[in-house]
């Protein structure tokens, strides 16, 4: 990988701005360049995720995640290093060499899939708005969707014959192996050729959070064509468990509204979105997962669950509630009147009525309680016990103890049980929870180490003055961070200006963790110290080391005199006097 290119991109990117797109809770801590927020990599209520603006790296003191801006984009978007470099370079207007010059094999494979997906979107769109797409356009009109909305969501139509994409991809020079890895093309069972996976279907492109086309959903249009919905399988660029439909468009509206709306299907999303309610997403043909909830929670801590009112939708909502609670979201459930799904409700009652219904959505407990009431006889002790067992799995998923206690009174009142009994059962459930992430405690770093580290990494003027003194100090070898200072001095000796990333690259894991703790130890110090303070600090260390050396010499002189070794005593006296004069 071209180091100059990597350095150019890194210097052009502000990690704080990049991280803030994924972590809206990120706020400046104090007057320095340290920012804290809720970690996007694990569930927490108290922020333990930090970003350092000066040294351009992030660290979570809860789960241990950390790295530079490339690592962050890699983790959030599930990219290779090359892809994260390309993404950051393109958004900052930095020209890149051809992919074949720099990309690794994995990046080349993924790049081919992205290219085929983009070609497919264009092919499908062109077919939808051609004479061959009349039937599909009639279906969209029947569902109340305008051409403008269809174009905004890149809707399309796949050709019935099953050879259109195969021929186009072959003409473009893609190999059959690359075609198969895209999920758009499949080899025939008898092995005599290839065919398009999606045929005669309305196509819904699925995008990553940053807007790349990574997969497709496809709805049958012909009577009897099963399954009704067919979705892309997992591929090199698409893992359905981690993706939410429309999050690329909805993330900013979610942040602005303070909550997201989670619906079941593609058409529900588009119908709600077309009505002007933009903070809406759906899972992509799979049951809701923890990964998807974490993606939502990064943008807002509240979710309104608005699944279809039929049995399948209610069962899906029931299964989704514990997952949402486990990830620490504030949860409400919207049940629309008339047995209508969100898209149908808006068309029947209008966007304003849907907005009113959203505002009136009740907490999840009331929805679950209503479900229990329809299934069980709460007038009998057996029915109340069964209802409690029905409610408990969702409630015990709540990570916050105070939230569980707050619900306990509602449960007790609803089931007409003693609150003490309910609380006791909750405590038992809480005791069974395992694997919660706990924050690791760090030893308090020495103030001299912190100040000198900030001076060496962030102040060239101070560095030039203190490095010559540090080289001669043995006290540095006694620092807890001795290896870090050793690396910094090595870099200076090699003519390299030390930075956080260049130092970290030469450290083992224990010292990497220590470097993080030192950098984050006192952010106000890192901003406010002067060159004079740094020089005074290193001189103080030098004087302290000199005093220790003087004391050691005096003790050795006494020992020599006691043993009658006057020659040794005189030699040590000369050394003592020379040290005093220095």
Secondary structure, 3 states (H helix, E strand, C coil): CCHHHHHHHHHHCCHHHHHHHHCCCCEECCCCCEEEECCCCCCCCCCCEEEECCCCEEEECCCCCEECHHHHHHHHHCCCHHHHHHHHHHHCCCCCCCHHHHCCHHHHHHHHHHHHHHHHHHHHHHHHCCHHHHHHHHHHHHCCCCHHHHHHCCCEECCCCCCHHHHHHHHHCCCHHHHHHHCCEEECCCCCCEEECCCCEEEEEEECCCCCEEEEEEEECCCCCCCCEEECCCCCCCCHHHCEECHHHHHHHHHHHCCEEEECCHHHHHHHHHCCCCCEEEECCCCCCHHHHHHHHCCCCEEEECCCCCHHHHHHHHHHHHHHHHCCCEEEECCCHHHCCHHHHHHHHCHHHHHHHHHCCEEHHHHHHHHHHHHCCCCCHHHHHHHHHHHHHHHCCCCCHHHHHHHHHHHHHHHCCCHHHHHHHHHHHHHHCCCCCCCCCCCCCCHHHHHHHHHHHHCHHHHHHHHHHHHCCHHHHHCCCHHHHHHHHHHHHCCCCCCHHHHHCCCCHHHHHHHHHHHCCCHHHHHHCCHHHHHHHHHHHHHHHHHHHHHHHHHHHHHHHHCCCHHHHHHHHHHHHHHHHC
